[in-house]
Amino acid sequence: MQNRRIQFEKNGSHEVLQLVSSPLPTPTRGQVRVRHHAIGVNFIDTYHRSGLYPVPLPSGLGLEAAGVVDAVGEGAGAWQVGDRVCYCSGPLGAYSDYHCVDAERLLSLPDHISYDTAAASLLKGLTAAYLLYETAQLKPGDWVLVHAAAGGVGQLLCCWAKALGLQVIGTIGREEKRTAAQALGCDAVLCYRDEGFVEAAQAISGGVHTVFDGVGKDTFHHSLKLLRRRGLMVSFGNASGPAPAFSPLELAAHGSLFITRPTLADYTQTKQALQGLWEKLTHALSQGWISVNIHERYPLNDASKAHSALAAGTTQGALLLMPAHREESL
């Protein structure tokens, strides 16, 4: 049996992605093989593809998927063939029909959460969980500003923050995303490209306690100006490109600010930490605090089109790739 997968041999635009076939992978010790039902597409995938986050080449792509255990290697614990599972922590290669992953990084998928929901929300949802519960020290009534509110992580952050009693300003980069952002329950929605954006946000909030910035280059300096004294700038993404270099004196000039550049990997180093965030995410889903908006599903061989859509900034929610046995449903 053959396994279709996406790989790239050099860094570059979405055009470097290729669909190839290879023999079905065999799980090594401590691994299981997962037959995918849905595959998540995330901005971090574009960073690996472009070389912003360097990886050895040639390389597979993708960190996130949901499916069923198809084969179990030695020393893989209690996992059994047929178990419903999801994962989002590598190794790279989730853009495939089958993938071997470390058993320690696998999560059990409850029956009430669909494969599509898991693949669309796991990486983004765990990110939102660590940002809200661990990176920022927030209390009900605090003001937060979420850049790119209509995006995959942004939607989860806004809804979850409101459920926790926070006051939320959501931002958009394109006016056509305003309706989607307003539907999240934000206290205000502003376009970060508008003149006077900073002043408007300050007038609404009196200065926000925390900025969650997944945009990067286009919003970084605005974000510093939005914060109240001793506020926290959380730069967790680079959708518009890496944040520019800055002097630590800028933090003093804007009120003794704090800044962090967190990654999910550093908040899920242990199985216990990963499981803890997963429990927070499944609880938020089951309580209806957050829901998953799937913007579009693509056949696996259209991974390039999915990356093009991400780069264009036209998506309003999650993107999924469909493995071979689900392509007929598209």
Beta strands, then each sheet from edge to edge (+ up, - down):
strand 1: 2-8
strand 2: 18-23
strand 3: 31-41
strand 4: 59-60
strand 5: 65-72
strand 6: 84-87
strand 7: 98-102
strand 8: 107-108
strand 9: 143-146
strand 10: 167-172
strand 11: 188-191
strand 12: 208-213
strand 13: 227-235
strand 14: 258-260
strand 15: 294-299
strand 16: 318-322
sheet 1: 2+ 1- 4+
sheet 2: 7+ 3- 5+ 6- 8+
sheet 3: 7+ 3- 16+ 15+
sheet 4: 11+ 10+ 9+ 12+ 13+ 14+
end
